[in-house]
Amino acid sequence: MKAFLFGLLFAVGVGTWVYTKLQQRTGYGNTGAVLKGTIMAAVIAFVVFFTLGLTFL
């Protein structure tokens, strides 16, 4: 449970950061592409941080 929460919190943070950066980069009317990129980045971040959490916690 600890590793899941650790991964989830970091994934939400990474997703938020990526969303704001992509919105600034692509323009504020291009929401579809931004959401796809954000979801991909958040899923990758979750897998990485969940694995790290399982390894070290």
C-alpha positions in Angstrom: 0.0 0.0 0.0 2.9 2.4 0.8 4.5 1.8 -2.6 1.2 2.4 -4.4 0.6 5.7 -2.6 4.2 6.7 -3.2 3.9 6.0 -6.9 0.4 7.6 -7.2 1.5 10.9 -5.5 4.5 11.2 -7.7 2.6 10.4 -10.8 0.0 13.1 -10.1 2.8 15.6 -9.5 4.6 14.6 -12.7 1.3 14.7 -14.6 0.5 18.1 -13.4 3.9 19.5 -14.3 3.9 17.9 -17.8 0.3 19.2 -18.4 1.3 22.8 -17.7 4.5 22.6 -19.7 2.7 21.0 -22.7 -0.1 23.5 -22.5 2.4 26.4 -22.7 4.4 24.7 -25.5 1.6 23.6 -27.8 -0.9 26.4 -27.2 -4.0 26.4 -25.0 -6.4 25.2 -27.7 -4.7 21.8 -28.3 -6.1 19.9 -25.3 -6.3 16.4 -26.9 -2.6 16.1 -27.7 -1.8 17.6 -24.3 -3.9 15.0 -22.4 -2.4 12.1 -24.4 1.1 13.3 -23.5 0.2 13.9 -19.9 -1.4 10.4 -19.4 1.6 8.7 -21.0 4.0 10.6 -18.8 1.9 10.0 -15.6 1.7 6.2 -16.3 5.4 6.0 -16.9 6.1 7.9 -13.8 3.8 5.7 -11.8 5.5 2.6 -13.0 8.9 3.9 -12.2 8.1 5.3 -8.8 6.0 2.2 -7.8 8.9 0.0 -8.7 11.2 2.1 -6.7 8.8 2.1 -3.8 8.6 -1.7 -3.9 12.3 -2.0 -4.0 13.2 0.4 -1.2 10.2 0.6 1.1 
